[in-house]
Amino acid sequence: METCKHIENVGQSPVGTTFLEVGTGRRINTPLGFWLLRAERIITVDLVLSMKSL
C-alpha cells in the first residue's frame, strides 16, 4: 500500500491515527487497509450516494 510506505518514509506510524479517504465509491480496499494497519478512525466520503436510505 503506497500510503503506508509514504507514512513510514517520513518516520511515522499509521497505528492509532485518523485517515480521511475522499472518493471511496464502491471500492473499500483503502479504508480496509487502514483498518488492518490499526488506524483508530477512518472517515470515508464520496460525492455520489451508492446506497439507498433504509
Buried (B, 14 or more C-beta within 10 A) or exposed (E): EEBBEEBEEEEEEBEEBEBEBEEBEEEEEBBEBBBEBEBEEBEBEEEEEEEEEE
